[in-house]
Amino acid sequence: MKKEPKSLAKPTDPRTLAVQILTKVRTQGSYANLALDASLRQAHLEPRDAALATTLVYGVIQHQLTLDYYLEPFLAGKKVDDWVRVLLDTALFQMVYLDKVPERAIFFESTQIAKQLGHAGIAKFVTAILRNVQRQGVRDPQQIDDPLQRLSITASVPQWLVAKLVAQLGQAKTESILAVINQPAEASLRVNTTKGTRDELQFELSERFPALRDSAISPDGLVAPGGHFAGLPEFVVGAFTLQDESSMLVAPSLALEPNSRVLDACAAPGGKTTHIAQFLDPAAGGEVVALDLHPHKVKLIDQNAKRLGLADRVHVQAMDARQVGDHFATASFDRILVDAPCSGLGLIRRKPEIRYEKQPADLENLPKIQLALLNAVAPLLKSQGRLTYSTCTMVEEENQAVVAAFLAAHPEFTQVPVPLAQPLDRAHGAPALQLFPDDYNTDGFFIASLVKQSD
């Protein structure tokens, strides 16, 4: 039976905090970003220590399969408790990937954590493992003969997913994608154009964030290597919101008019909803009806709309979008967005645990839901109306294959090139638009634009 570590109510050092968070992620299925944010709020660490805890949490998850490969010979099949394995992972991650951390500090801190959360015997075991790693070094994954297994271990991505990407995208593109997914994600801001311009916001933030620059793909976007932007007063008053650059392409893909009536069928937490709302004029009748299955997520959409000063054109409802035909009239919307529930494989850099959670079966089940959503909303679109289908994933099963199945069942729709706010020279999959993480250092994203020719 697995033993739980001793509970420390409020760890005051970043390494202990990282071990506790990673243990929750591994044993309870907690989301790393949520667990980390909650723990940092409670711990009140100094900025430098908070940064180290963040680096350890995301670094261990990003490199988990590589760390497993490195540790395997030293454990020699010995079963250890989850928290002890996490402690070894954090120590090994520091030894291999963090050049500025002295090994003596890693050994001392890891031994102290083992004593605090366990006992002296575990501390001796941890120290012995780390000493052996120090003496012998870790084995080189480049010596793995199987090219798929080698790429899986070096990039720390499950082999089934590597094989799928290689089959669909080719070896070179897959290697290019996997070479960037373990790099830190940048912070991206979407300017609220109803309150000011991008240049005005950049000027206002420039002294605090001198590295802030224009997005390469969205005229509404600003990008920085990092920073706690959600804590800024400009965020609180709605001058901007946080949104990945690639998802900023969705609202322009709808070719909105000020008087457009829009249905956002899967809207939470509201980033795309509020971007759509920026293009609309409520005085002209423009509105976006935002749906989500879960009431607590609907509340998030409403809160975002109010913070950004867009509540006068955003109307939220808790509803299963597959049942929209029971609630809205046929041909009652000018534009419809289905930003469908998906595997999220395009978010690997930002949410690294996704790569381990998803299984091949997900790519069989999710397309059924995605197609059902498209089928449900299709009758609600007016003649000559535009339907955007988008996902934050990179695999054909959830993207091109779903669009093809929908078009085969709905000859009244035609796929057209995706409207863009500014030209892109690294997009794939025309007439659809597919971005991969290595194209512009954004999330992987897919957008298809469909026009209804007749009712």
Secondary structure, 3 states (H helix, E strand, C coil): CCCCCCCCCCCCCHHHHHHHHHHHHHHHCCCHHHHHHHHHHHHCCCHHHHHHHHHHHHHHHHCHHHHHHHHHHHHCCCCCCHHHHHHHHHHHHHHHHCCCCCHHHHHHHHHHHHHHHCCHHHHHHHHHHHHHHHHHCCCCHHHCCCHHHHHHHHHCCCHHHHHHHHHHHCHHHHHHHHCCCCCCCCEEEEECCCCCCHHHHHHHHCCCCCCCEECCCCCCEEEECCCCHHHCHHHHCCCEEECCCHHHHHHHHCCCCCCCEEEECCCCCCHHHHHHHHCCCHHHCCEEEEEECCHHHHHHHHHHHHHCCCHHHEEEEECCHHHHHHCCCCCCEEEEEEECCCCCHHHCCCCCCHHHHCCCCHHHHHHHHHHHHHHHHHHHEEEEEEEEEEECCCCHHHCHHHHHHHHHHCCCEEEECCCCCCCCCCCECCCCEEECHHHHCCCCEEEEEEEECCC
